[in-house]
Amino acid sequence: MEQVMIGARVKPVLELDGLRFRDLNGNGVLDPYEDWRLSAAERAADLVSRMTPEEKIGLMVISSRTMGISQPDPELTSHDGALDEQYHRIKNDPHNTAGLPYEGTTQQITELHMRHFIMRETPRGSLIAAWINAMNEVAEGTRLGVPVLVAANSKNELGGFKLGSTPNDQDFTQWPGTLGLAATGDLDLIADFAAKSRAEWVASGLRKGYMYMADTVTDPRWFRSNGTFGEDPNFNAAAIATVVRGFQGEHGLERDGVALTTKHFPGGGARENGFDPHYAEGRFNVYPTPGSLQKYHLPPFQSAIDAGTSSVMPYYAIPSAEQSAMPQPPLTEFEPVGFAFNKEVLDLLSTMGHRGYVNSDSGILSKMAWGVAELSVPERVGKAVMAGTDMIADTNDVGSIREAYVRGLFSSERLDEAARRLTEEMFALGLFDNPYVDPEQADAVVANDRFAEAAWAAHLKSVVLMKNHDGTLPLRRDWLAGKRVYVELFESDLRVAKLDGLRADLAAAHPDISFTTDYGNADVAVVFLNPFTGDYFQSTGLLDLEIHEATNINLAKIKQIRAAVPQLVIGLNVILPWLLGNVEPLADGLVAGFDTRTEALFEVIVGNVAPSGRLPLTFPRDSDAIAVDESGICASPNDVPGYDKETYMEGRPYVYVDSDGNNYRLGHGLSYR
């Protein structure tokens, strides 16, 4: 039998029959949970039988925890500055309950028995590794030596969601956005993305990912569309299975894998006119179309489950019976409570074959407690746990979990079941045998040149040629000889500084092109647009999908440029299916990226790379196609993807058609001939 890697800093190591094992409880005996020869399920069952209720309860929360490097006062750190020991108030405690403890990292691990944490910072790999190593050293010294598992949101896509940043950030290798990966249509590329990203995570000690979104985009106004693989449920299903196997392992969760949490069950795309359940206006999932849940929303989750996803995250939303065609197979009725509290919805996971655990979304005990607001926090805990939720995110409110248990709001059987499921993941990852990583190795792996080259190739492959009037593109070298090219960028208030950098980068990469900063004497203008609308955490009204000043695009200046130059090419960043009527008619050529590097769009524009991407989303024809009446009913069904909306619209058009007659439907993309 091949010896597994053993890592110990505090507890002794046992040697039996020439094999080494960690003596995690320090009793000098090899107990079943310490024996790596047994299955993860066997080890978890033994461990849970030895744990106190307090130790099991601590497993059931996962909380954001600041790193020592983010603590400005060195006196409030430990382990050579790695751990932040400043006391923080209970996170997501809506009532600021008196008597609940404030705690630093060590106290959270040793006294509250917390073992799951979320990393929000973005430092270099060695700092992540040192931080996680230090937490595991503290954990190893506790009674049973249960390790720490750190999660993060996806880190390998350009333009991904981040909570804050610092000048010392060092990103992992930046591939196109998730929509950009979908635009490549290449599952082998997505598998390569997952394998290389996995290597960076494991080297840094990150072993749990809150990713990826299996949601099918069906409402064009949904702010989070850019975090999905698009609107095709069949492609979504194939892509999500590919990333699950790529991160976790081909045949289940492996020792060198990253456990994924697939979200947001049973599908976040079925929004009511784009409103998101992070705020009250979006608290409902709506299914006005018969059979839409089963046809469009569940297939990617079934695929993730079949691939063995370690856990599933239900969304915040309430399933609305009033705004849904009922019954909505495979569900026959909707309890009007959020999905993490909804037993019928979570039972569906078991029916679909899910054998992992259920991890709630952040804040279900506080401001996103949709449908259960009248319950106390412990009562919310009890309802969620008895419905099938095993872990509550993003909170350190161990006290409310304890109170719910003591009051009998959830059973001992459910406590043990949750503890088994949560620790089985840790055993499968090998953390009970060696939770430590080499910080120097982390820096060698993260953002290495080989990974960067693969990511660049993916950026190039994600570009979609949407319009090419009279063969304007590519702007070939022979045609550009003697001509001047003007480059412009429109986005946020940081535009000027970024534009200067972009112009310098393009000039350095293309010394044979004559660039000008005066569009008045340019022969061709290449204008890059990065519109933005909405807010992650609060409603801004019906999301504005027009491309104009309100979405950070100076439309008046674009028209001035158009009037001054013989040819205009637009490079558009697509994080949402924009309404294109303001800009597409102005363009001779239109290329799209999806959090794709601007330089990659330019490579396609000048013909160094042939376009091969295809649209992962359908663009709406105009504002009438997504108009909402006084009763809140949308002209196109909220729960049906764009490519299929016209099926349910009684002859009314939905898909955008450009001035050359191209239909911007799912799968559209032109080629150079």
C-alpha positions as CSV (number, residue, x, y, z in Angstrom):
1,M,0.0,0.0,0.0
2,E,1.4,3.4,-1.0
3,Q,2.0,5.8,1.9
4,V,0.0,9.1,1.7
5,M,1.7,12.4,2.5
6,I,1.6,13.1,6.2
7,G,2.0,16.6,7.6
8,A,2.2,17.3,11.3
9,R,3.3,20.3,13.3
10,V,1.8,19.8,16.7
11,K,0.6,16.3,17.3
12,P,2.8,13.1,17.1
13,V,3.0,10.7,14.1
14,L,2.3,7.0,14.6
15,E,4.2,4.3,12.8
16,L,2.5,1.0,12.2
17,D,3.6,-1.8,9.8
18,G,6.0,0.6,8.2
19,L,3.2,3.2,7.5
20,R,2.8,6.7,9.1
21,F,-0.4,8.2,10.5
22,R,-1.2,11.4,12.3
23,D,-2.2,10.9,15.9
24,L,-4.8,13.7,15.9
25,N,-6.2,13.1,19.3
26,G,-2.8,12.3,20.8
27,N,-3.8,9.1,22.6
28,G,-1.0,6.9,21.1
29,V,-3.6,4.7,19.3
30,L,-4.5,4.6,15.7
31,D,-8.2,5.4,15.7
32,P,-10.4,4.8,12.6
33,Y,-10.7,8.5,11.8
34,E,-6.9,8.7,11.7
35,D,-6.5,5.8,9.4
36,W,-6.1,6.9,5.8
37,R,-6.6,3.4,4.5
38,L,-10.3,3.6,5.4
39,S,-12.9,5.4,3.2
40,A,-13.8,9.0,3.8
41,A,-17.3,7.9,4.9
42,E,-15.9,5.4,7.4
43,R,-13.5,7.9,8.9
44,A,-16.2,10.6,9.1
45,A,-18.6,8.3,10.9
46,D,-16.0,7.4,13.5
47,L,-15.0,11.1,14.0
48,V,-18.5,12.3,14.5
49,S,-19.1,9.5,17.1
50,R,-16.2,11.1,19.1
51,M,-17.3,14.8,18.7
52,T,-19.3,16.8,21.3
53,P,-22.4,18.7,20.1
54,E,-20.4,21.9,20.4
55,E,-17.7,20.6,18.1
56,K,-20.3,19.5,15.5
57,I,-22.1,22.8,15.7
58,G,-18.9,24.7,15.0
59,L,-18.7,22.8,11.7
60,M,-22.0,24.2,10.5
61,V,-21.0,27.8,9.9
62,I,-18.6,29.3,7.4
63,S,-17.5,32.8,7.8
64,S,-15.4,35.4,6.0
65,R,-12.2,35.9,8.0
66,T,-9.7,38.6,7.5
67,M,-6.1,37.6,7.1
68,G,-3.3,38.9,9.3
69,I,-1.9,40.9,6.4
70,S,-5.0,43.0,6.4
71,Q,-4.6,43.9,10.1
72,P,-2.8,47.2,10.5
73,D,-1.9,46.7,14.1
74,P,0.8,44.0,14.5
75,E,-0.1,43.6,18.2
76,L,-3.4,42.1,17.0
77,T,-1.9,39.3,15.0
78,S,-0.3,36.0,15.7
79,H,1.9,33.4,14.0
80,D,4.3,35.9,12.6
81,G,1.6,38.2,11.3
82,A,-0.4,35.4,9.5
83,L,-3.5,35.4,11.7
84,D,-5.8,38.4,12.5
85,E,-6.6,38.2,16.2
86,Q,-8.7,41.3,16.4
87,Y,-12.1,40.7,17.9
88,H,-15.0,41.2,15.4
89,R,-18.7,41.5,16.1
90,I,-20.9,38.6,15.1
91,K,-21.4,38.8,11.3
92,N,-24.9,38.9,9.9
93,D,-26.4,39.1,13.4
94,P,-29.5,41.3,12.6
95,H,-30.3,42.0,16.2
96,N,-26.8,42.5,17.6
97,T,-27.7,40.0,20.2
98,A,-26.3,40.7,23.6
99,G,-23.9,38.1,25.1
100,L,-22.7,36.7,21.8
101,P,-18.9,36.6,21.8
102,Y,-16.5,38.7,19.8
103,E,-13.6,36.6,18.6
104,G,-10.2,36.5,16.8
105,T,-9.1,33.7,14.6
106,T,-7.6,31.5,17.3
107,Q,-10.6,31.8,19.5
108,Q,-12.9,30.9,16.6
109,I,-11.0,27.7,16.0
110,T,-10.3,26.6,19.6
111,E,-13.4,27.8,21.5
112,L,-16.1,28.1,18.9
113,H,-14.8,25.0,17.0
114,M,-15.2,26.8,13.6
115,R,-13.4,25.0,10.8
116,H,-14.7,26.7,7.6
117,F,-13.7,30.1,6.5
118,I,-14.0,32.3,3.4
119,M,-11.1,34.2,2.0
120,R,-12.0,37.6,0.5
121,E,-8.5,39.1,0.0
122,T,-6.4,38.6,-3.1
123,P,-2.8,38.4,-2.1
124,R,0.0,36.4,-3.7
125,G,-0.1,32.6,-3.3
126,S,2.6,32.3,-0.6
127,L,0.6,34.6,1.7
128,I,-2.5,32.6,1.3
129,A,-0.6,29.4,2.0
130,A,1.1,30.9,5.1
131,W,-2.3,32.0,6.5
132,I,-4.0,28.7,5.9
133,N,-1.0,26.8,7.3
134,A,-1.2,28.9,10.5
135,M,-4.9,28.2,11.0
136,N,-4.3,24.5,10.5
137,E,-1.5,24.6,13.0
138,V,-4.0,26.0,15.6
139,A,-6.6,23.4,14.6
140,E,-4.1,20.6,14.9
141,G,-3.6,21.5,18.5
142,T,-7.2,21.1,19.5
143,R,-8.7,18.0,21.1
144,L,-9.5,16.0,17.9
145,G,-7.2,17.9,15.5
146,V,-10.0,18.6,13.0
147,P,-8.4,20.7,10.2
148,V,-9.5,24.0,8.7
149,L,-11.0,24.3,5.2
150,V,-10.8,27.6,3.4
151,A,-13.2,28.6,0.5
152,A,-13.1,31.4,-2.0
153,N,-15.2,32.6,-4.8
154,S,-13.9,32.0,-8.3
155,K,-10.5,33.7,-8.8
156,N,-9.4,32.8,-12.3
157,E,-11.7,34.9,-14.6
158,L,-11.0,38.4,-15.7
159,G,-13.6,40.8,-14.4
160,G,-14.9,38.4,-11.7
161,F,-16.7,39.7,-8.6
162,K,-14.3,40.9,-5.9
163,L,-15.0,42.5,-2.5
164,G,-12.3,45.1,-2.2
165,S,-8.7,45.2,-3.4
166,T,-5.3,46.4,-2.4
167,P,-2.2,47.6,-4.2
168,N,-0.5,44.3,-3.1
169,D,-3.1,42.0,-4.8
170,Q,-1.8,39.3,-7.1
171,D,-4.4,37.6,-9.2
172,F,-4.4,34.0,-10.1
173,T,-4.1,33.4,-13.9
174,Q,-6.8,35.5,-15.5
175,W,-8.8,33.6,-18.2
176,P,-11.8,35.1,-20.0
177,G,-15.0,35.6,-17.9
178,T,-17.2,32.5,-17.5
179,L,-19.4,33.8,-20.4
180,G,-16.1,34.1,-22.4
181,L,-15.3,30.4,-21.7
182,A,-18.7,29.6,-23.0
183,A,-18.2,31.7,-26.1
184,T,-15.3,29.4,-27.1
185,G,-17.7,26.5,-27.2
186,D,-14.7,24.3,-26.4
187,L,-15.1,21.8,-23.6
188,D,-11.4,20.7,-23.9
189,L,-10.4,24.3,-23.3
190,I,-12.7,24.5,-20.3
191,A,-11.2,21.3,-18.9
192,D,-7.7,22.8,-19.3
193,F,-8.9,26.0,-17.6
194,A,-10.2,23.9,-14.6
195,A,-7.1,21.7,-14.4
196,K,-4.7,24.7,-14.4
197,S,-6.8,26.7,-12.0
198,R,-7.1,23.8,-9.7
199,A,-3.3,23.6,-9.5
200,E,-3.1,27.2,-8.4
201,W,-5.8,26.7,-5.7
202,V,-4.2,23.5,-4.3
203,A,-0.7,25.0,-4.3
204,S,-2.0,28.0,-2.2
205,G,-4.0,25.8,0.2
206,L,-7.4,26.8,-1.1
207,R,-9.4,23.6,-1.2
208,K,-13.1,24.7,-1.5
209,G,-14.6,26.9,-4.3
210,Y,-17.9,28.7,-4.2
211,M,-18.2,28.0,-7.9
212,Y,-19.4,27.6,-10.5
213,M,-22.8,28.9,-11.5
214,A,-25.0,26.3,-13.1
215,D,-27.7,28.9,-13.6
216,T,-29.3,29.2,-17.0
217,V,-29.7,32.8,-18.0
218,T,-33.4,33.4,-18.9
219,D,-33.9,37.0,-17.9
220,P,-31.7,39.4,-19.8
221,R,-31.7,42.0,-16.9
222,W,-30.2,39.6,-14.3
223,F,-27.0,41.4,-13.0
224,R,-25.2,38.1,-12.4
225,S,-25.5,36.8,-15.9
226,N,-21.8,37.3,-16.6
227,G,-20.9,34.7,-13.9
228,T,-22.8,31.9,-15.8
229,F,-22.0,29.8,-18.9
230,G,-24.9,31.5,-20.7
231,E,-28.4,30.5,-21.8
232,D,-28.1,27.1,-23.4
233,P,-29.0,24.5,-20.7
234,N,-27.4,21.7,-22.7
235,F,-24.0,23.5,-23.0
236,N,-24.3,24.7,-19.4
237,A,-24.7,21.1,-18.4
238,A,-21.7,19.9,-20.3
239,A,-19.6,22.9,-19.1
240,I,-20.5,22.5,-15.4
241,A,-19.7,18.8,-15.5
242,T,-16.4,19.6,-17.1
243,V,-15.4,22.1,-14.4
244,V,-16.6,19.9,-11.5
245,R,-14.5,17.0,-12.8
246,G,-11.6,19.3,-13.6
247,F,-11.4,20.8,-10.1
248,Q,-12.5,17.9,-8.0
249,G,-11.3,14.8,-9.9
250,E,-12.5,12.7,-12.8
251,H,-14.0,10.0,-10.6
252,G,-14.9,11.9,-7.4
253,L,-13.3,14.3,-5.0
254,E,-9.5,13.5,-4.9
255,R,-6.8,14.3,-2.4
256,D,-5.3,16.9,-4.7
257,G,-8.7,18.3,-5.7
258,V,-10.7,21.4,-4.9
259,A,-14.2,20.7,-3.6
260,L,-16.8,22.8,-5.5
261,T,-20.1,24.2,-4.4
262,T,-22.4,24.4,-7.4
263,K,-24.9,27.3,-7.3
264,H,-27.7,28.5,-7.2
265,F,-30.2,25.7,-7.0
266,P,-32.7,25.3,-8.5
267,G,-31.6,28.0,-10.9
268,G,-31.0,31.7,-10.4
269,G,-31.9,32.7,-13.9
270,A,-35.7,32.7,-13.4
271,R,-35.7,36.3,-12.1
272,E,-38.7,38.5,-12.0
273,N,-37.6,41.2,-14.5
274,G,-34.0,40.8,-13.6
275,F,-34.4,41.7,-9.9
276,D,-32.0,39.7,-7.8
277,P,-32.8,38.1,-4.4
278,H,-29.9,40.0,-2.7
279,Y,-32.6,42.6,-2.2
280,A,-36.3,42.5,-1.5
281,E,-37.5,43.5,-4.9
282,G,-36.0,40.3,-6.4
283,R,-37.0,37.8,-3.7
284,F,-39.2,35.7,-6.0
285,N,-38.2,33.1,-8.5
286,V,-40.9,33.0,-11.2
287,Y,-41.9,30.3,-13.6
288,P,-44.7,31.6,-15.8
289,T,-44.0,29.1,-18.6
290,P,-45.3,25.5,-18.1
291,G,-42.4,23.0,-17.6
292,S,-39.7,25.7,-17.7
293,L,-38.0,24.6,-14.4
294,Q,-37.5,21.1,-15.7
295,K,-36.6,22.0,-19.3
296,Y,-34.3,25.0,-18.8
297,H,-33.1,25.3,-15.2
298,L,-32.5,21.8,-13.7
299,P,-30.4,20.1,-16.4
300,P,-27.1,21.8,-15.5
301,F,-27.6,20.9,-11.8
302,Q,-28.4,17.3,-12.7
303,S,-25.1,17.3,-14.7
304,A,-23.2,18.8,-11.7
305,I,-24.7,16.2,-9.4
306,D,-23.9,13.3,-11.8
307,A,-20.3,14.6,-11.9
308,G,-20.1,14.4,-8.1
309,T,-20.2,18.1,-7.0
310,S,-19.3,18.1,-3.4
311,S,-22.0,20.6,-2.3
312,V,-24.8,22.6,-3.7
313,M,-25.9,26.1,-2.8
314,P,-29.6,27.0,-2.9
315,Y,-30.4,30.6,-3.9
316,Y,-32.1,33.1,-1.5
317,A,-35.3,33.3,-3.5
318,I,-38.9,32.3,-2.7
319,P,-40.6,30.2,-5.4
320,S,-43.7,32.2,-6.2
321,A,-46.8,30.0,-6.8
322,E,-48.8,33.1,-7.8
323,Q,-46.5,34.0,-10.6
324,S,-45.8,30.5,-11.8
325,A,-47.5,27.9,-14.0
326,M,-48.5,25.2,-11.6
327,P,-47.6,22.4,-11.2
328,Q,-44.0,23.1,-12.2
329,P,-42.5,19.6,-12.6
330,P,-40.8,18.0,-10.8
331,L,-42.2,20.1,-8.0
332,T,-46.0,20.0,-7.4
333,E,-46.3,22.9,-4.9
334,F,-44.2,25.8,-3.7
335,E,-43.8,26.6,0.0
336,P,-43.3,30.4,0.0
337,V,-40.0,30.4,1.8
338,G,-36.4,30.8,0.5
339,F,-34.8,27.8,-1.1
340,A,-32.5,27.1,1.9
341,F,-35.5,26.8,4.1
342,N,-37.6,24.9,1.5
343,K,-37.8,21.2,2.3
344,E,-39.5,20.2,-1.0
345,V,-36.9,22.0,-3.0
346,L,-34.0,20.5,-1.1
347,D,-35.5,17.0,-1.1
348,L,-35.4,17.3,-4.9
349,L,-31.6,17.3,-4.6
350,S,-31.7,13.9,-3.1
351,T,-34.1,12.7,-5.7
352,M,-31.6,13.9,-8.3
353,G,-28.9,11.9,-6.7
354,H,-27.0,14.5,-4.7
355,R,-24.9,12.8,-2.0
356,G,-22.9,15.8,-0.8
357,Y,-24.0,18.6,1.5
358,V,-26.1,21.7,1.2
359,N,-24.4,25.0,1.8
360,S,-26.6,28.0,2.1
361,D,-25.9,31.3,0.4
362,S,-24.6,34.2,2.6
363,G,-26.9,36.0,4.9
364,I,-30.0,33.8,5.0
365,L,-30.2,34.3,8.8
366,S,-30.3,38.1,8.5
367,K,-31.3,40.4,5.6
368,M,-32.0,37.7,3.0
369,A,-34.3,35.6,5.2
370,W,-37.0,35.7,2.5
371,G,-40.3,34.1,3.6
372,V,-39.1,33.5,7.2
373,A,-38.6,37.1,8.4
374,E,-41.2,36.6,11.2
375,L,-39.0,33.8,12.7
376,S,-36.3,34.4,15.3
377,V,-32.7,33.7,14.2
378,P,-32.6,30.3,16.0
379,E,-36.0,29.4,14.5
380,R,-34.6,30.3,11.0
381,V,-31.6,28.0,11.8
382,G,-33.9,25.2,12.8
383,K,-36.1,25.5,9.7
384,A,-33.1,25.6,7.4
385,V,-31.4,22.6,9.0
386,M,-34.5,20.5,9.1
387,A,-35.2,21.3,5.5
388,G,-31.8,19.9,4.5
389,T,-29.3,22.7,4.8
390,D,-26.0,21.5,6.4
391,M,-23.9,24.7,6.5
392,I,-24.9,28.3,7.0
393,A,-22.9,31.0,5.2
394,D,-21.5,33.8,5.7
395,T,-21.8,34.0,9.5
396,N,-19.8,33.2,12.7
397,D,-23.0,33.1,14.8
398,V,-22.4,29.8,16.4
399,G,-24.5,30.9,19.3
400,S,-27.7,30.8,17.3
401,I,-26.9,27.4,15.9
402,R,-26.3,26.2,19.4
403,E,-29.6,27.7,20.7
404,A,-31.5,26.1,17.9
405,Y,-30.1,22.7,18.8
406,V,-30.6,23.1,22.5
407,R,-34.2,24.2,21.9
408,G,-34.9,21.1,19.8
409,L,-35.4,23.2,16.6
410,F,-33.3,20.6,14.8
411,S,-32.6,17.1,15.8
412,S,-29.5,15.2,16.9
413,E,-29.8,13.0,13.9
414,R,-29.6,16.1,11.6
415,L,-26.7,17.4,13.6
416,D,-24.8,14.2,13.1
417,E,-25.7,13.9,9.4
418,A,-24.5,17.4,8.8
419,A,-21.2,16.8,10.6
420,R,-20.6,13.6,8.7
421,R,-21.2,15.2,5.4
422,L,-19.0,18.2,6.2
423,T,-16.1,16.2,7.5
424,E,-16.3,13.6,4.8
425,E,-15.4,16.3,2.3
426,M,-12.3,17.1,4.4
427,F,-11.3,13.4,4.6
428,A,-11.7,13.0,0.8
429,L,-9.4,16.0,0.3
430,G,-6.7,14.4,2.5
431,L,-6.8,17.3,5.0
432,F,-6.8,15.1,8.0
433,D,-3.5,13.6,6.8
434,N,-1.7,16.7,5.6
435,P,-3.4,20.2,5.6
436,Y,-0.1,22.0,5.0
437,V,1.3,23.4,1.7
438,D,4.7,25.0,0.7
439,P,4.4,28.8,0.4
440,E,7.3,29.0,-2.0
441,Q,5.7,26.4,-4.3
442,A,2.5,28.5,-4.3
443,D,4.3,31.4,-5.7
444,A,6.0,29.2,-8.3
445,V,2.6,27.8,-9.5
446,V,0.3,30.9,-9.3
447,A,0.2,32.9,-12.6
448,N,3.1,31.1,-14.1
449,D,4.1,31.7,-17.7
450,R,2.7,28.4,-19.1
451,F,-0.7,29.0,-17.5
452,A,-0.7,32.6,-18.7
453,E,-0.1,31.5,-22.3
454,A,-3.0,29.1,-22.2
455,A,-5.3,31.8,-20.7
456,W,-4.2,34.2,-23.5
457,A,-5.1,31.6,-26.1
458,A,-8.6,31.3,-24.5
459,H,-9.1,35.1,-24.6
460,L,-8.4,35.0,-28.3
461,K,-10.8,32.1,-28.9
462,S,-13.6,33.9,-26.9
463,V,-13.9,36.8,-29.3
464,V,-17.1,36.8,-31.4
465,L,-17.3,38.6,-34.8
466,M,-20.9,39.9,-34.7
467,K,-21.0,42.2,-37.7
468,N,-18.6,42.7,-40.7
469,H,-20.2,45.1,-43.1
470,D,-18.7,44.9,-46.6
471,G,-15.8,42.8,-45.3
472,T,-14.4,45.7,-43.2
473,L,-12.5,43.3,-41.0
474,P,-9.9,42.3,-40.7
475,L,-7.8,45.5,-40.9
476,R,-5.0,43.8,-42.7
477,R,-1.4,45.1,-42.7
478,D,-1.4,45.9,-46.5
479,W,-4.7,47.9,-46.2
480,L,-3.4,49.7,-43.1
481,A,-0.2,50.8,-44.8
482,G,-0.1,54.6,-44.9
483,K,-3.3,54.8,-42.8
484,R,-3.8,56.1,-39.3
485,V,-5.7,54.2,-36.5
486,Y,-7.5,56.0,-33.6
487,V,-8.2,54.0,-30.5
488,E,-10.7,55.0,-27.9
489,L,-12.1,53.4,-24.7
490,F,-15.4,54.1,-23.0
491,E,-16.2,52.8,-19.5
492,S,-16.0,54.2,-16.0
493,D,-14.3,57.3,-14.5
494,L,-10.9,55.6,-14.7
495,R,-11.2,55.6,-18.5
496,V,-8.4,58.2,-19.2
497,A,-5.7,56.4,-17.3
498,K,-6.7,53.0,-18.7
499,L,-6.9,54.4,-22.2
500,D,-3.4,55.8,-22.0
501,G,-2.1,52.3,-20.9
502,L,-4.1,50.6,-23.6
503,R,-2.8,52.8,-26.3
504,A,0.8,52.3,-25.1
505,D,0.3,48.5,-25.0
506,L,-1.2,48.3,-28.5
507,A,1.5,50.6,-30.0
508,A,4.2,48.4,-28.4
509,A,2.6,45.2,-29.7
510,H,2.0,46.6,-33.2
511,P,4.9,48.9,-34.2
512,D,4.0,48.6,-37.8
513,I,0.6,50.3,-37.3
514,S,0.4,54.1,-37.3
515,F,-1.7,55.2,-34.4
516,T,-3.1,58.7,-33.8
517,T,-4.7,60.3,-30.8
518,D,-6.7,62.7,-33.0
519,Y,-9.7,61.0,-34.6
520,G,-10.1,64.0,-36.8
521,N,-7.2,62.8,-39.0
522,A,-7.8,59.0,-38.6
523,D,-8.7,56.7,-41.4
524,V,-10.2,54.1,-39.1
525,A,-11.3,54.3,-35.4
526,V,-11.4,51.3,-33.1
527,V,-13.7,52.1,-30.2
528,F,-13.9,49.8,-27.2
529,L,-17.0,49.9,-25.1
530,N,-17.3,48.5,-21.6
531,P,-20.8,49.4,-20.4
532,F,-22.0,48.8,-16.9
533,T,-25.3,48.9,-15.1
534,G,-26.9,47.8,-11.8
535,D,-25.6,46.9,-8.4
536,Y,-24.8,43.5,-6.8
537,F,-26.5,44.2,-3.5
538,Q,-29.3,46.7,-4.1
539,S,-32.0,47.4,-6.6
540,T,-31.4,50.2,-9.1
541,G,-34.8,49.7,-10.7
542,L,-35.3,47.8,-14.0
543,L,-31.8,47.3,-15.2
544,D,-30.8,49.7,-18.0
545,L,-29.5,47.6,-21.0
546,E,-29.2,50.6,-23.3
547,I,-25.7,51.6,-24.3
548,H,-25.5,55.3,-23.5
549,E,-24.3,57.8,-21.0
550,A,-26.2,56.2,-18.1
551,T,-24.2,53.0,-18.6
552,N,-20.9,54.8,-18.8
553,I,-20.7,55.2,-22.6
554,N,-20.3,58.6,-24.2
555,L,-22.7,58.0,-27.0
556,A,-22.4,61.6,-28.3
557,K,-18.6,61.3,-28.7
558,I,-19.0,57.9,-30.5
559,K,-21.3,59.7,-33.0
560,Q,-18.7,62.5,-33.4
561,I,-16.0,59.9,-34.1
562,R,-18.3,58.1,-36.6
563,A,-18.9,61.3,-38.5
564,A,-15.1,62.0,-38.7
565,V,-13.7,58.7,-39.8
566,P,-14.4,56.6,-42.9
567,Q,-14.6,53.4,-41.0
568,L,-15.6,52.6,-37.4
569,V,-15.0,49.3,-35.6
570,I,-16.5,48.6,-32.2
571,G,-15.2,46.2,-29.6
572,L,-18.0,45.5,-27.1
573,N,-17.6,43.9,-23.6
574,V,-20.7,41.8,-23.0
575,I,-21.5,41.2,-19.3
576,L,-25.2,41.4,-20.2
577,P,-27.1,41.1,-23.5
578,W,-27.2,44.8,-24.2
579,L,-29.7,46.7,-26.3
580,L,-27.6,47.5,-29.4
581,G,-29.8,49.9,-31.3
582,N,-27.7,53.0,-30.3
583,V,-24.3,51.7,-31.4
584,E,-24.5,48.8,-33.8
585,P,-25.8,50.9,-36.8
586,L,-22.8,53.2,-36.3
587,A,-20.3,50.3,-36.7
588,D,-18.8,48.8,-39.9
589,G,-17.4,46.0,-37.8
590,L,-18.5,44.8,-34.4
591,V,-16.6,42.3,-32.2
592,A,-17.6,41.1,-28.8
593,G,-15.7,39.8,-25.8
594,F,-16.9,38.6,-22.4
595,D,-14.6,40.0,-19.8
596,T,-12.0,39.3,-22.6
597,R,-8.8,41.2,-22.7
598,T,-9.1,44.2,-24.9
599,E,-5.8,43.3,-26.6
600,A,-7.3,40.0,-27.7
601,L,-10.2,41.8,-29.4
602,F,-7.6,44.0,-31.2
603,E,-5.7,40.9,-32.4
604,V,-8.9,39.7,-34.1
605,I,-9.7,43.1,-35.5
606,V,-6.3,43.3,-37.3
607,G,-6.5,39.7,-38.5
608,N,-3.7,38.2,-36.5
609,V,-6.2,35.7,-35.2
610,A,-9.4,34.5,-37.0
611,P,-12.6,34.9,-34.9
612,S,-14.1,31.6,-33.7
613,G,-16.3,32.6,-30.8
614,R,-20.0,32.2,-30.8
615,L,-22.6,34.1,-28.7
616,P,-23.5,32.4,-25.4
617,L,-26.5,34.7,-25.1
618,T,-29.3,36.1,-27.3
619,F,-29.5,39.9,-27.6
620,P,-33.0,41.4,-27.2
621,R,-34.4,43.2,-30.3
622,D,-35.3,46.4,-28.5
623,S,-36.9,47.8,-25.3
624,D,-40.3,46.6,-26.4
625,A,-39.1,43.0,-26.3
626,I,-38.3,43.3,-22.6
627,A,-41.0,45.9,-21.6
628,V,-42.7,45.4,-18.3
629,D,-46.4,46.4,-18.0
630,E,-48.1,48.0,-15.0
631,S,-48.8,44.6,-13.5
632,G,-45.1,43.7,-13.6
633,I,-45.5,41.2,-16.5
634,C,-42.7,41.2,-19.0
635,A,-43.3,41.1,-22.8
636,S,-41.0,38.1,-23.0
637,P,-41.1,35.2,-20.4
638,N,-38.6,35.6,-17.5
639,D,-38.0,31.9,-17.2
640,V,-37.2,31.0,-20.8
641,P,-33.7,31.6,-22.4
642,G,-33.5,34.2,-25.2
643,Y,-33.0,31.8,-28.1
644,D,-36.4,30.2,-27.3
645,K,-38.5,33.2,-26.1
646,E,-40.2,33.8,-29.4
647,T,-41.8,30.3,-29.1
648,Y,-43.9,31.7,-26.3
649,M,-44.5,35.3,-27.6
650,E,-47.3,34.7,-30.1
651,G,-45.5,35.9,-33.1
652,R,-43.8,39.0,-31.5
653,P,-40.1,39.3,-32.3
654,Y,-37.4,39.1,-29.6
655,V,-34.0,38.6,-31.3
656,Y,-31.9,41.6,-32.4
657,V,-31.3,41.8,-36.1
658,D,-28.5,44.2,-37.2
659,S,-28.3,46.5,-40.2
660,D,-26.7,43.7,-42.2
661,G,-29.5,41.2,-41.4
662,N,-27.5,39.2,-38.8
663,N,-29.6,37.6,-36.1
664,Y,-27.9,38.0,-32.7
665,R,-29.2,34.7,-31.4
666,L,-27.4,32.1,-29.2
667,G,-24.6,30.6,-31.4
668,H,-24.2,33.5,-33.8
669,G,-20.7,34.3,-34.9
670,L,-19.2,35.3,-38.2
671,S,-15.9,34.1,-39.7
672,Y,-13.3,35.6,-41.9
673,R,-13.3,34.3,-45.4
